[in-house]
Amino acid sequence: MEVNRQKIRELMKTRCEGNYNRFARELGVDPSHLYRFINSGVGGGKKILMSVMKYCKMNGLDFEDYISM
């Protein structure tokens, strides 16, 4: 499984007005970890994957739109 960085960036822009700190809090990850992942692809492991899946479930979104299997 792989998290689609572009889709996550779009989700952050629509749900949190592009604010890394706010979106990271909602995902339950460190803002610097989220920033590195979105901008360079580094650190997109299990923590980001599970956080995105949980966020989607809690907000009624289909996680398959953001994660490719």
ABEGO torsion letter per residue (X at the ends): XBBBAAAAAAAAAAAAGGBAAAAAAAAGBBAAAAAAAAAAGBGABAAAAAAAAAAAAAAGBBAAAABBX
